[in-house]
C-alpha cells in the first residue's frame, strides 16, 4: 500500500485529497483504516474483483487530527484475513 505518494507525513493542507493505492489484491478484498491520535477513524473498502490494483486519488482525511496511522487488512473471498500491515504518517 502506498499512501500520499509514499511521503511519511500527511500535511494538514493536503488532508482533503490524500491519494492511496493498494496493489496485488486479485480476488481478495482490502480494508484500509486511517486512525488519528484521538482514535477517530476513516475506513475505505478496497475490492477490485480480480483486477490487481485499487487506487483512490482524493481521500478526505480532514476529520482526523494529529499523527495518522494507516492499517491495511486483506481477506480472501471466504472472509479469512490473509494479511494485515500498519504504518505511521507523521
C-alpha positions in Angstrom: 0.0 0.0 0.0 1.2 3.5 -0.8 -0.3 6.5 0.9 0.3 10.1 -0.1 2.8 9.1 -2.8 5.0 7.4 -0.2 5.5 10.5 1.9 6.0 9.9 5.6 3.8 12.8 6.6 0.3 13.9 5.5 0.2 17.6 5.8 -3.0 19.4 7.0 -3.1 21.3 3.7 -3.2 18.0 1.8 -5.7 16.2 4.1 -8.6 17.0 1.7 -7.1 14.9 -1.1 -4.9 12.2 0.1 -4.0 9.6 -2.6 -3.5 6.0 -1.8 -3.3 2.7 -3.7 -3.2 -1.0 -2.9 -1.5 -3.5 -5.2 -1.9 -7.2 -5.6 -5.5 -7.7 -4.3 -6.6 -10.0 -7.1 -9.9 -11.6 -5.9 -9.2 -10.6 -2.3 -10.7 -7.6 -0.6 -8.9 -5.0 1.5 -10.0 -2.6 4.2 -7.8 0.5 4.9 -8.4 2.2 8.2 -6.9 5.6 9.0 -6.8 6.4 12.7 -5.7 9.6 14.4 -4.3 10.3 17.9 -7.8 10.6 19.3 -8.9 7.2 17.8 -11.2 8.8 15.2 -11.2 6.7 12.0 -11.8 6.9 8.3 -12.3 3.5 6.7 -12.2 2.5 3.0 -13.1 -0.8 1.5 -10.9 -1.8 -1.5 -12.1 -4.6 -3.8 -11.0 -4.9 -7.4 -12.9 -8.0 -8.5 -9.9 -9.9 -9.9 -8.0 -6.8 -11.0 -4.7 -6.2 -9.3 -4.7 -2.5 -8.1 -7.1 -0.3 -6.2 -6.4 3.5 -6.4 -8.1 6.4 -4.8 -6.7 9.9 -5.6 -8.9 12.0 -3.3 -9.5 10.5 0.1 -10.8 13.1 2.6 -8.9 12.9 5.9 -9.6 16.4 7.2 -11.7 15.0 10.1 -8.6 13.3 11.6 -6.2 15.2 13.9 -2.5 14.9 14.6 -0.5 11.8 13.7 -2.3 9.3 11.4 -1.8 5.6 11.3 -3.0 3.5 8.3 -3.9 -0.2 8.7 -4.5 -2.4 5.7 -6.3 -5.7 6.3 -6.7 -8.1 3.3 -9.2 -11.0 3.3 -9.9 -13.7 0.8 -13.4 -14.4 -0.8 -14.3 -16.7 2.2 -13.6 -13.8 4.6 -10.4 -15.2 6.1 -7.9 -12.4 6.9 -4.7 -13.1 5.0 -2.6 -10.1 5.7 -2.5 -7.0 7.9 0.0 -4.2 8.0 0.2 -0.7 9.5 2.2 2.5 9.1 2.5 5.8 11.0 2.2 9.0 8.9 3.6 12.0 10.8 
